Amino acid sequence: MKTQRMTSTVRQGSTLLLGRPALSNASPASVRCTTAAHRVNAGLQSVVRPSTSRQLHGHAARRSGAPSNPAIKFPCLDALETRSATLQQQAARSDQSGPEPSYTVGATKTFHCDEPLLLDHGGRLHEFDIAYETWGQMNADRSNVILLHTGLSASSHAHSTPENPQPGWWEKFIGPGLALDTNKYFVICTNVIGGCYGSTGPSSIDPSDGKRYATRFPILTIQDMVRAQFRLLDHLSVSKLYASVGSSMGGMQSLAAGVEFPSRVRRIVSISACARSHPYSIAMRYVQRKAILNDPNWNRGFYYGRVPPHVGMKLAREIATITYRSGPEWEQRFGRRRADASKPPALCPDFLVETYLDHAGEKFCLTYDPNSLLYVSKAMDLFDLGRENQLATAARRQSFMSSSSASSTSTSDNAATCNLTLPDKPYEEQPQPGSPMLSSLQTEAALSANDRSAPPKPPADLVEGLGAALREHPVLVMGVASDILFPAWQQREVAEALKQAGNPRVSHYELSEAQSLFGHDTFLLDVENVGGAVRSFLG
């Protein structure tokens, strides 16, 4: 109680600057506190009061005039608002297709599968399409086929075709004498299920009711994508691939193809990828999805026929672009230069690196379906070729197959299994099973040591998961030291896990920063190093 009175009196004493007297019934202790406050305040009043008076007088005088400074202009926000208005007008004029683009990149071949596809997390596609393109000639025994897997947002258009002469995303890597030599090999590239470039995805029509799937589309895994691709191979009567090749998410698919269908793949190429997703890349993809989900136009995925969440989509792409390239490259390419140093600084894109990110987001925000980004990026997060995850997935699939017929046309029986929910508890530290939680300093020291020394020891679970299927396969694993999205230690982990599993046919290459400053995008740009290694490995 005494403490309460003292606190009260001190507060009252502190208000003497405002001319308020202290209470007269204070205790002796509180009087001493008040007296001390009087002495402090008395010394301040001569300094504070005149200054405060002048400030207040100045504030009052200025209130009747113009603001001190003009409001900053935001042309970048004006552009977004203008786009929204334009898209809204398009939606009003079209009661069928809406303002969203068709997400096409030109003519493709299409494989339609009527056989239902059971997915790892309980969803089912009763029928689906796979868009694909091919280059080269298939030989008589169909033994020269290479399946090329795409990254997250790529289409099947890896190289120009007579039907679509536009350059593809791997244009300089495919052709006579190139990495994927079309004089030797028949190359197939597909758009993954969940995508939006011709294969079945959230923007596709659900044949059950004639409406777009939107977020009624089931959760996918990388393995689900690969199973759909092998349905296409069955259709083409390809019993065994000469090679499975992929970079980034495609490198995940390439490894998954070998694990899921070890007897149907001869060689595997995995570039700038991993055998299990790690926290940093999961975190970056989560933030990208959050940007889309928080866009008011997302409407829980049901934006078709309305204004799409282009603002969130643009931000998501800008975040992604930061992870695709490297700091050293940007230092050389942009430095601290501003787009126009003659103009005042702006909160809209101002530095060259900001204008670059803005341009990357601008190109992408209406050319890829936001829902596809949500689903495909989540599939990347779920990727794990460890033995424990493989066994759990197999058991789950068996349970789904036992509980409902694969030919059922009803989705009500597995609707609950298609949804991911929030955990029961909020965030809390959870040490890895069987090992104590490392301190931040220990973790930093361990990571630094891994970067400097021999490959870190991969977990036994991953060794077992890869070794069970890929002990005999020739495997090329490539990484790039400047890659921050899939750091080079993740490719070292894959190569070392395969070697410890007893595979003597692992080729591992790591490009130094002196060889490439392009970060994760090196696989798209470095024809000499990446293309040369792939060409040599394939023979």
Backbone torsions as a table, in degrees:
resi	resn	phi	psi	omega
1	MET	NA	-39.8	178.6
2	LYS	-61.2	-40.7	179.2
3	THR	-63.3	-37.2	179.9
4	GLN	-64.1	-42.4	179.5
5	ARG	-65.4	-40.1	179.8
6	MET	-62.9	-42.4	179.8
7	THR	-62.5	-42.6	-179.8
8	SER	-62.5	-43.2	-176.5
9	THR	-69.7	-39.2	178.3
10	VAL	-61.1	-40.6	177.8
11	ARG	-61.8	-41.4	179.8
12	GLN	-67.9	-38.2	178.3
13	GLY	-63.9	-36.5	-178.4
14	SER	-68.8	-14.8	-179.5
15	THR	-87.6	4.3	179.8
16	LEU	-63.0	-25.0	175.3
17	LEU	-59.9	-25.8	179.5
18	LEU	-96.2	4.8	176.2
19	GLY	83.0	19.5	-179.5
20	ARG	-97.8	128.7	-179.2
21	PRO	-74.3	154.2	175.4
22	ALA	-79.6	160.5	178.1
23	LEU	-69.6	144.3	-176.4
24	SER	-84.8	-14.5	-175.8
25	ASN	-98.5	31.9	-179.5
26	ALA	-76.6	153.7	177.8
27	SER	-72.3	163.7	179.1
28	PRO	-54.5	-41.5	-179.1
29	ALA	-63.5	-41.5	-178.1
30	SER	-71.8	-28.9	176.3
31	VAL	-63.3	-41.8	179.2
32	ARG	-61.2	-41.1	178.1
33	CYS	-63.6	-42.0	-179.1
34	THR	-65.9	-39.9	179.4
35	THR	-62.2	-41.6	178.1
36	ALA	-62.5	-39.8	178.8
37	ALA	-64.6	-38.3	176.9
38	HIS	-59.0	-44.2	-177.7
39	ARG	-64.5	-41.2	178.9
40	VAL	-64.6	-46.2	-176.6
41	ASN	-67.8	-35.9	-179.6
42	ALA	-61.7	-37.2	178.9
43	GLY	-71.8	-23.7	-177.5
44	LEU	-89.6	-26.8	-172.1
45	GLN	-60.1	-38.7	-176.7
46	SER	-68.1	-25.9	179.2
47	VAL	-90.4	-43.4	-172.1
48	VAL	-77.6	-44.2	-171.2
49	ARG	-61.3	-49.0	-179.4
50	PRO	-62.0	-41.6	-179.6
51	SER	-62.7	-45.1	-179.8
52	THR	-62.2	-39.1	179.8
53	SER	-62.2	-44.9	179.3
54	ARG	-64.1	-40.0	179.1
55	GLN	-62.2	-45.0	-179.4
56	LEU	-63.8	-40.9	179.0
57	HIS	-62.7	-40.2	179.4
58	GLY	-66.3	-41.1	178.2
59	HIS	-59.4	-45.6	-178.5
60	ALA	-62.9	-40.1	-178.6
61	ALA	-66.5	-35.4	-176.1
62	ARG	-81.0	-19.2	-177.3
63	ARG	-59.8	-29.7	-176.3
64	SER	-84.6	-5.3	-177.5
65	GLY	-106.5	-161.1	179.7
66	ALA	-75.7	159.0	177.0
67	PRO	-62.5	157.8	-178.2
68	SER	-60.0	-40.9	-177.4
69	ASN	-139.0	150.8	177.4
70	PRO	-71.1	154.2	177.9
71	ALA	-67.5	143.1	178.2
72	ILE	-70.9	141.0	178.0
73	LYS	-89.6	149.3	-177.6
74	PHE	-129.6	75.9	179.7
75	PRO	-61.6	-27.4	179.0
76	CYS	-66.5	-37.1	177.0
77	LEU	-74.8	-35.2	175.9
78	ASP	-58.8	-40.3	-179.5
79	ALA	-64.8	-39.8	178.4
80	LEU	-65.5	-40.8	179.1
81	GLU	-66.1	-38.3	178.0
82	THR	-64.0	-42.0	178.3
83	ARG	-63.2	-42.9	179.1
84	SER	-59.6	-43.0	179.9
85	ALA	-64.0	-41.7	179.2
86	THR	-63.6	-44.2	178.9
87	LEU	-65.2	-34.9	178.0
88	GLN	-65.7	-39.7	177.3
89	GLN	-65.2	-39.8	178.2
90	GLN	-64.0	-39.9	179.1
91	ALA	-63.8	-38.5	-179.6
92	ALA	-67.1	-31.2	-179.1
93	ARG	-82.8	-17.5	-176.4
94	SER	-124.2	115.8	179.3
95	ASP	-98.0	12.1	179.9
96	GLN	-120.1	-64.9	-173.2
97	SER	-86.0	-23.8	179.7
98	GLY	74.5	-176.8	-175.0
99	PRO	-83.1	-14.6	-176.2
100	GLU	-68.7	144.6	180.0
101	PRO	-70.4	169.8	-178.5
102	SER	-82.4	-7.6	178.5
103	TYR	57.1	38.0	177.3
104	THR	-103.9	153.4	178.5
105	VAL	-123.8	18.1	-179.8
106	GLY	119.8	-177.0	-175.8
107	ALA	-67.1	137.4	175.1
108	THR	-136.2	166.8	167.1
109	LYS	-85.7	154.0	-179.4
110	THR	-132.9	127.5	173.0
111	PHE	-103.8	123.4	178.0
112	HIS	-105.4	126.0	-178.8
113	CYS	-112.3	123.4	178.9
114	ASP	-91.5	-9.7	-179.6
115	GLU	-81.8	126.9	-177.0
116	PRO	-58.1	147.2	178.3
117	LEU	-115.2	110.2	176.7
118	LEU	-79.5	131.9	-176.5
119	LEU	-101.4	159.3	-171.7
120	ASP	-61.3	-29.7	-177.1
121	HIS	-105.5	23.8	169.8
122	GLY	98.5	-11.6	177.2
123	GLY	-76.0	171.5	-179.4
124	ARG	-149.6	136.6	170.0
125	LEU	-106.0	115.6	-176.5
126	HIS	-72.7	-23.0	171.2
127	GLU	-158.4	157.9	-178.2
128	PHE	-159.3	161.0	176.6
129	ASP	-112.4	145.6	171.1
130	ILE	-123.2	118.6	174.5
131	ALA	-85.3	135.3	-178.9
132	TYR	-150.6	161.4	175.8
133	GLU	-136.8	156.1	-176.8
134	THR	-135.4	156.8	177.9
135	TRP	-142.6	145.1	-178.3
136	GLY	86.7	-170.4	-177.7
137	GLN	-123.4	133.4	175.6
138	MET	-77.3	131.9	-179.4
139	ASN	-77.5	176.1	-170.6
140	ALA	-61.3	-39.7	-178.0
141	ASP	-95.3	9.4	176.8
142	ARG	55.5	38.5	-177.3
143	SER	-102.0	2.1	-176.2
144	ASN	-111.8	26.7	-174.1
145	VAL	-89.3	130.2	173.6
146	ILE	-113.9	128.0	175.1
147	LEU	-97.7	116.9	-179.8
148	LEU	-99.3	122.0	-177.8
149	HIS	-97.5	147.0	-176.0
150	THR	-96.9	163.6	169.1
151	GLY	-75.8	-174.1	-171.9
152	LEU	-54.1	-51.1	-169.7
153	SER	-110.9	15.9	-176.7
154	ALA	-88.6	154.4	176.9
155	SER	-95.5	-176.8	175.9
156	SER	-74.4	-6.9	-174.5
157	HIS	-84.1	75.5	179.2
158	ALA	-80.9	-22.2	-178.8
159	HIS	-150.7	154.7	180.0
160	SER	-62.9	151.1	177.8
161	THR	-134.5	164.9	175.6
162	PRO	-58.4	-33.8	179.4
163	GLU	-76.2	-27.6	-179.6
164	ASN	-141.0	91.6	-174.3
165	PRO	-75.6	-2.1	178.7
166	GLN	-64.5	140.2	178.9
167	PRO	-58.3	140.4	179.3
168	GLY	-91.5	175.7	-174.7
169	TRP	-72.7	-15.8	174.7
170	TRP	-126.1	39.2	-172.0
171	GLU	-53.4	-43.1	-174.4
172	LYS	-85.4	2.5	-179.4
173	PHE	-107.2	-9.9	-176.1
174	ILE	-120.0	129.1	178.4
175	GLY	146.7	177.2	-179.2
176	PRO	-58.1	124.0	176.8
177	GLY	78.3	-0.1	-177.5
178	LEU	-93.9	-171.5	-175.6
179	ALA	-53.8	-49.8	172.8
180	LEU	-103.2	90.2	-170.7
181	ASP	-74.4	110.8	-177.5
182	THR	-76.1	-5.7	169.7
183	ASN	-75.9	-20.7	-178.0
184	LYS	-109.0	-38.1	-166.6
185	TYR	-119.9	153.7	171.8
186	PHE	-102.9	113.2	-172.1
187	VAL	-101.4	130.0	177.0
188	ILE	-118.7	132.9	173.9
189	CYS	-130.0	133.4	-178.9
190	THR	-116.3	157.9	163.8
191	ASN	-88.1	129.4	-174.0
192	VAL	-69.1	152.8	170.2
193	ILE	-63.2	146.4	-171.6
194	GLY	94.5	-18.3	179.3
195	GLY	-79.5	-166.4	-176.5
196	CYS	-138.9	15.8	-179.6
197	TYR	-108.4	47.4	174.7
198	GLY	110.5	-25.1	175.8
199	SER	-85.6	159.4	-178.2
200	THR	-65.9	129.5	179.9
201	GLY	-153.1	-169.5	-177.5
202	PRO	-58.8	-28.7	-179.3
203	SER	-84.7	-3.3	-180.0
204	SER	-78.7	165.2	179.0
205	ILE	-85.0	127.8	174.0
206	ASP	-74.8	116.1	-177.1
207	PRO	-64.4	-15.6	-178.7
208	SER	-70.1	-33.7	-177.5
209	ASP	-134.9	0.6	177.6
210	GLY	76.7	10.0	179.1
211	LYS	-111.7	160.8	179.2
212	ARG	-65.3	144.7	178.8
213	TYR	-60.2	-46.0	-172.0
214	ALA	50.8	-131.9	-178.4
215	THR	-88.8	17.0	166.0
216	ARG	-85.8	-5.1	176.6
217	PHE	-68.8	139.3	-175.9
218	PRO	-76.9	155.0	175.8
219	ILE	-61.6	138.1	-176.7
220	LEU	-111.7	162.5	167.1
221	THR	-126.6	165.8	174.9
222	ILE	-59.4	-39.4	180.0
223	GLN	-63.7	-35.2	175.6
224	ASP	-60.5	-42.7	178.9
225	MET	-60.4	-43.3	-178.4
226	VAL	-66.2	-40.9	178.9
227	ARG	-61.1	-38.5	177.5
228	ALA	-65.6	-39.0	178.4
229	GLN	-63.5	-38.4	-179.5
230	PHE	-72.5	-20.7	169.7
231	ARG	-63.7	-39.8	176.5
232	LEU	-62.8	-43.1	179.3
233	LEU	-61.5	-38.6	175.9
234	ASP	-60.0	-43.1	-179.6
235	HIS	-61.7	-35.1	-179.3
236	LEU	-88.4	4.4	-180.0
237	SER	60.3	36.4	175.5
238	VAL	-97.6	107.3	-176.7
239	SER	-84.5	-26.8	-177.8
240	LYS	-149.8	130.8	179.5
241	LEU	-79.9	141.9	169.1
242	TYR	-66.6	-40.6	178.9
243	ALA	-158.1	150.3	170.7
244	SER	-111.1	122.9	-171.6
245	VAL	-128.7	136.0	177.2
246	GLY	-167.6	156.8	177.8
247	SER	-127.0	149.8	-178.8
248	SER	58.0	-125.4	176.1
249	MET	-59.9	-29.4	175.9
250	GLY	-64.8	-33.1	176.1
251	GLY	-68.1	-33.4	173.1
252	MET	-63.2	-47.3	179.9
253	GLN	-61.1	-38.2	-178.4
254	SER	-63.0	-44.9	176.0
255	LEU	-64.5	-42.2	-179.4
256	ALA	-62.9	-35.6	178.6
257	ALA	-62.0	-41.2	178.7
258	GLY	-68.1	-37.1	-179.7
259	VAL	-73.2	-41.1	-177.9
260	GLU	-76.0	-36.3	-176.1
261	PHE	-131.7	62.9	-174.7
262	PRO	-60.3	-30.6	-178.6
263	SER	-81.7	-5.5	-175.9
264	ARG	-112.5	8.1	-179.2
265	VAL	-132.1	128.0	180.0
266	ARG	-88.7	-46.4	-175.8
267	ARG	-131.6	155.6	-178.2
268	ILE	-133.7	133.3	173.7
269	VAL	-121.7	122.9	178.4
270	SER	-129.5	115.1	-175.2
271	ILE	-116.0	130.3	176.0
272	SER	49.4	50.1	-178.3
273	ALA	-135.0	-160.4	-179.4
274	CYS	-156.6	170.1	176.6
275	ALA	-101.7	-4.5	175.9
276	ARG	-161.5	136.8	-178.4
277	SER	-70.8	143.0	-177.1
278	HIS	-111.7	162.9	-169.6
279	PRO	-55.8	-39.4	-175.7
280	TYR	-63.1	-48.8	-178.1
281	SER	-68.5	-34.8	175.6
282	ILE	-61.4	-44.3	-178.9
283	ALA	-62.3	-42.7	-178.4
284	MET	-67.0	-39.0	178.3
285	ARG	-70.4	-34.3	176.8
286	TYR	-60.1	-44.7	-179.4
287	VAL	-65.0	-37.0	176.6
288	GLN	-62.8	-44.7	179.0
289	ARG	-64.9	-37.7	-179.6
290	LYS	-62.2	-36.8	178.3
291	ALA	-60.7	-37.4	179.6
292	ILE	-74.8	-47.6	-178.2
293	LEU	-60.6	-32.0	-177.9
294	ASN	-85.3	-4.8	174.7
295	ASP	-73.7	123.2	-178.4
296	PRO	-55.6	-26.5	-179.4
297	ASN	-78.4	-8.1	-179.8
298	TRP	-64.9	-39.2	173.3
299	ASN	55.9	42.6	-180.0
300	ARG	55.7	30.9	175.3
301	GLY	94.6	-10.9	-177.2
302	PHE	-99.9	64.1	-179.5
303	TYR	-105.5	-2.7	-178.4
304	TYR	-63.1	133.0	-175.0
305	GLY	86.1	1.8	179.8
306	ARG	-130.0	-171.7	175.7
307	VAL	-72.0	121.4	-179.6
308	PRO	-73.6	163.6	-178.5
309	PRO	-77.7	64.2	-173.6
310	HIS	-70.8	-26.7	179.1
311	VAL	-69.2	-48.7	177.8
312	GLY	-64.4	-35.9	179.5
313	MET	-65.2	-40.5	179.1
314	LYS	-64.4	-44.5	178.9
315	LEU	-63.9	-40.3	178.7
316	ALA	-59.3	-42.2	-179.6
317	ARG	-68.2	-36.8	178.3
318	GLU	-63.9	-41.7	176.9
319	ILE	-61.9	-44.6	-179.3
320	ALA	-62.3	-40.8	-177.4
321	THR	-62.1	-34.0	177.2
322	ILE	-58.9	-34.8	-177.9
323	THR	-84.7	-12.9	-175.2
324	TYR	-84.0	-25.3	-177.2
325	ARG	-117.6	-178.1	-174.6
326	SER	-117.5	154.9	177.7
327	GLY	-59.5	-47.2	179.0
328	PRO	-57.7	-38.9	178.0
329	GLU	-63.7	-44.1	-178.9
330	TRP	-66.3	-32.9	177.2
331	GLU	-60.9	-43.5	179.0
332	GLN	-73.2	-38.9	-172.0
333	ARG	-79.0	-39.8	-174.6
334	PHE	-117.3	-37.9	-172.7
335	GLY	56.2	-141.6	177.6
336	ARG	-105.4	20.2	-177.4
337	ARG	-69.7	142.0	174.6
338	ARG	-95.9	156.7	-178.7
339	ALA	-61.5	-38.9	178.6
340	ASP	-148.4	96.5	-176.2
341	ALA	-68.6	-12.7	-179.6
342	SER	-79.0	-13.9	-178.6
343	LYS	-99.5	156.0	178.1
344	PRO	-62.9	153.7	176.6
345	PRO	-57.6	148.4	-177.5
346	ALA	-130.7	154.3	175.2
347	LEU	-84.9	-16.9	169.4
348	CYS	-78.1	174.5	-179.4
349	PRO	-47.9	124.6	-170.7
350	ASP	-132.6	-56.8	174.6
351	PHE	-70.9	154.5	-179.0
352	LEU	-57.3	-39.5	-179.4
353	VAL	-65.0	-31.8	177.5
354	GLU	-69.3	-41.2	179.3
355	THR	-66.6	-32.2	176.7
356	TYR	-65.2	-46.3	178.6
357	LEU	-63.3	-41.6	179.2
358	ASP	-61.8	-41.2	179.3
359	HIS	-65.0	-41.2	179.4
360	ALA	-62.1	-43.1	178.2
361	GLY	-67.8	-36.6	-178.6
362	GLU	-64.7	-40.2	-178.5
363	LYS	-67.5	-29.2	-168.2
364	PHE	-97.0	-25.9	-163.4
365	CYS	-65.2	-20.2	178.0
366	LEU	-120.9	12.0	-178.2
367	THR	-111.4	-0.5	178.0
368	TYR	-141.6	140.2	-176.1
369	ASP	-73.0	124.2	-179.7
370	PRO	-56.5	-39.3	178.7
371	ASN	-63.2	-36.6	177.1
372	SER	-62.6	-40.5	177.6
373	LEU	-60.3	-40.3	179.2
374	LEU	-61.8	-49.4	-174.4
375	TYR	-71.5	-45.5	-175.7
376	VAL	-69.6	-39.7	179.0
377	SER	-67.3	-33.9	176.9
378	LYS	-66.5	-36.1	176.6
379	ALA	-61.2	-37.1	177.0
380	MET	-64.1	-42.2	179.8
381	ASP	-60.2	-37.6	-175.1
382	LEU	-78.3	-6.6	-172.6
383	PHE	-68.5	127.5	179.4
384	ASP	-162.5	112.3	-179.9
385	LEU	-93.5	14.0	174.4
386	GLY	-63.2	151.6	-175.6
387	ARG	-61.4	-40.2	-178.3
388	GLU	-61.1	-43.8	179.5
389	ASN	-67.6	-38.0	177.8
390	GLN	-61.6	-43.0	179.8
391	LEU	-67.1	-41.5	179.4
392	ALA	-63.8	-41.0	179.1
393	THR	-65.6	-42.3	179.3
394	ALA	-62.2	-41.3	178.9
395	ALA	-65.7	-39.4	179.8
396	ARG	-66.1	-43.1	178.9
397	ARG	-62.5	-41.4	179.7
398	GLN	-63.2	-37.5	178.6
399	SER	-64.9	-41.8	179.0
400	PHE	-65.5	-40.8	-179.3
401	MET	-66.4	-33.7	-179.3
402	SER	-75.5	-32.7	-174.3
403	SER	-81.7	-22.9	179.7
404	SER	-149.3	148.9	-178.7
405	SER	-72.1	139.5	179.3
406	ALA	-65.9	-15.4	-179.4
407	SER	-97.4	3.8	-178.9
408	SER	-63.8	143.4	178.0
409	THR	-100.1	1.6	-179.7
410	SER	-100.2	137.1	178.3
411	THR	-103.7	0.4	-176.2
412	SER	-67.4	-29.1	-175.6
413	ASP	-72.6	-22.7	-178.8
414	ASN	-120.7	16.7	-177.2
415	ALA	-61.7	-39.9	-176.8
416	ALA	-65.2	-34.6	-176.4
417	THR	-75.0	-13.3	-178.3
418	CYS	-86.6	-3.7	-176.1
419	ASN	-106.9	136.3	172.4
420	LEU	-99.0	138.8	-175.1
421	THR	-120.6	167.6	176.5
422	LEU	-70.6	148.5	175.9
423	PRO	-66.2	156.6	-178.4
424	ASP	-65.9	-33.4	-178.2
425	LYS	-108.9	148.2	173.6
426	PRO	-68.8	-178.2	-176.0
427	TYR	-57.5	136.8	169.2
428	GLU	-153.5	150.8	-179.4
429	GLU	-62.1	134.5	179.3
430	GLN	-131.9	102.4	179.8
431	PRO	-60.6	151.2	175.8
432	GLN	-61.7	139.4	179.4
433	PRO	-55.9	129.3	175.4
434	GLY	83.9	1.8	179.5
435	SER	-142.5	142.1	-179.7
436	PRO	-69.9	155.3	177.8
437	MET	-70.0	124.5	178.4
438	LEU	-75.4	146.9	172.7
439	SER	-71.1	164.6	-178.9
440	SER	-63.0	-35.8	179.5
441	LEU	-69.5	-40.3	177.6
442	GLN	-63.2	-42.6	-179.9
443	THR	-62.5	-45.2	-179.9
444	GLU	-62.4	-41.5	179.5
445	ALA	-65.0	-40.1	-179.9
446	ALA	-64.9	-43.6	-179.7
447	LEU	-64.9	-40.7	179.0
448	SER	-63.7	-40.4	179.0
449	ALA	-63.5	-39.3	179.4
450	ASN	-63.5	-36.6	-179.4
451	ASP	-68.5	-29.2	-174.3
452	ARG	-92.8	-24.8	-167.7
453	SER	-111.7	-162.6	179.1
454	ALA	-63.2	163.7	-179.2
455	PRO	-54.4	138.8	177.7
456	PRO	-65.5	153.5	179.9
457	LYS	-71.3	119.7	-180.0
458	PRO	-71.5	154.0	179.3
459	PRO	-64.6	146.4	-178.7
460	ALA	-58.8	-33.7	-179.9
461	ASP	-61.1	-38.9	179.6
462	LEU	-75.0	-38.9	176.4
463	VAL	-57.5	-45.5	-179.9
464	GLU	-67.8	-39.8	-177.9
465	GLY	-65.8	-40.8	178.4
466	LEU	-79.6	-39.3	-175.2
467	GLY	-66.5	-30.6	-178.2
468	ALA	-60.4	-29.9	-175.9
469	ALA	-113.5	-28.7	-168.6
470	LEU	-116.2	30.6	-177.7
471	ARG	-71.3	-25.0	-175.0
472	GLU	-111.2	-9.5	-173.4
473	HIS	-78.8	136.5	166.9
474	PRO	-65.4	129.2	-176.6
475	VAL	-132.2	129.5	172.4
476	LEU	-104.5	123.0	177.8
477	VAL	-119.9	125.8	-179.2
478	MET	-125.1	142.4	176.3
479	GLY	-138.7	169.1	-177.3
480	VAL	-132.6	127.0	-176.0
481	ALA	-61.7	-28.9	-177.5
482	SER	-87.8	3.5	-178.8
483	ASP	-79.0	121.1	177.7
484	ILE	-100.7	-15.6	179.7
485	LEU	-81.5	-46.7	173.4
486	PHE	-122.2	78.7	-174.6
487	PRO	-54.6	155.2	-174.0
488	ALA	-59.9	-26.3	179.9
489	TRP	-66.0	-23.2	178.8
490	GLN	-72.0	-34.7	174.5
491	GLN	-72.8	-35.8	174.3
492	ARG	-60.6	-37.1	178.3
493	GLU	-61.8	-43.8	179.2
494	VAL	-62.3	-49.7	-177.5
495	ALA	-62.5	-43.5	-178.6
496	GLU	-67.9	-37.2	178.3
497	ALA	-62.9	-41.5	178.9
498	LEU	-65.8	-40.7	179.6
499	LYS	-66.0	-42.7	179.7
500	GLN	-68.1	-23.1	177.0
501	ALA	-77.8	-5.0	177.0
502	GLY	100.7	13.3	179.2
503	ASN	-86.6	114.4	-179.1
504	PRO	-89.3	3.9	-171.3
505	ARG	-115.9	37.9	-179.7
506	VAL	-98.0	125.4	174.4
507	SER	-109.2	123.2	-177.5
508	HIS	-123.3	125.3	177.5
509	TYR	-125.0	138.2	177.4
510	GLU	-130.5	117.8	-180.0
511	LEU	-81.2	127.7	179.5
512	SER	-76.8	169.6	177.2
513	GLU	-65.1	-26.7	176.5
514	ALA	-67.6	-28.6	179.0
515	GLN	-85.0	-32.8	-179.8
516	SER	-155.5	127.1	174.7
517	LEU	-104.1	9.6	-172.5
518	PHE	-83.7	2.0	176.8
519	GLY	62.8	-142.5	-176.2
520	HIS	-61.5	-31.7	-177.7
521	ASP	-73.7	2.0	179.3
522	THR	-55.2	-37.0	-177.6
523	PHE	-64.1	-18.7	177.5
524	LEU	-90.9	-19.2	-166.9
525	LEU	-116.5	-31.0	-171.4
526	ASP	-91.4	86.0	-178.5
527	VAL	-67.7	-37.6	-175.1
528	GLU	-68.5	-54.3	-175.0
529	ASN	-79.1	-51.5	-179.3
530	VAL	-70.1	-52.2	-179.7
531	GLY	-60.8	-40.4	-179.7
532	GLY	-63.9	-42.1	179.7
533	ALA	-65.6	-40.7	179.9
534	VAL	-65.9	-45.5	-179.9
535	ARG	-60.4	-43.8	-179.9
536	SER	-65.0	-41.4	-178.1
537	PHE	-66.8	-40.7	-177.9
538	LEU	-71.9	-24.9	175.6
539	GLY	85.1	NA	NA
